[in-house]
Amino acid sequence: MARQESNNNSVFSQGPDHPIIRVALYARVSTLNNQDPEMQLSELREYAGRRGWQIVEEFVDEGVSGCKESRPALNRLMADACRRRFDAILVWKIDRFGRSLKHLVNALAELAALGVAFVSLRDNLDLSTPSGRRESFVIKITASNGLGNNSSSGQAKSPNGLGTL
């Protein structure tokens, strides 16, 4: 019974049966002016090393807005996720992966369906853990309630920074 309940709340989770061994790093900077993805990548490499994870590849989008759902490195990352080249995607911060709540929810659901975990270092979000699965449920509820959609009267940040209200 507890297992069934866990599955209902783990829309974005990889599940406990699949240990993380191989990871892909994803970094993004929105402008080429005084922004360097190396700061993100060095922290991600250090974290992966402490966890004993093997870095399969580093995917980097430079000078690309996070509002765009289609980005060259992100597209390659998702294609490689479909090929199961890695067990998890590690990002420095969730807004580096996507600024749109709709895009984020759809991408995380796709990764979950593929059995690929998602870990955001600075947000302390690891969707392969029980606490991460609980947080994923909050993200799903937020998205299903329409939070994260832009309104014509202005754009206000959602409380968790995952998009606009």
Secondary structure, DSSP 8 states (H G I E B T S, - for coil): -HHHHHHHH-TT---TTS---EEEEEEEES-SSS--THHHHHHHHHHHHHHT-EEEEEEEEES--TT-S--HHHHHHHHHHHTT--SEEEESSHHHH-S-HHHHHHHHHHHHHHT-EEEETTTTEETTSHHHHHHHHHHHHHHHTTTB--BTTB--B-TTSSSB-
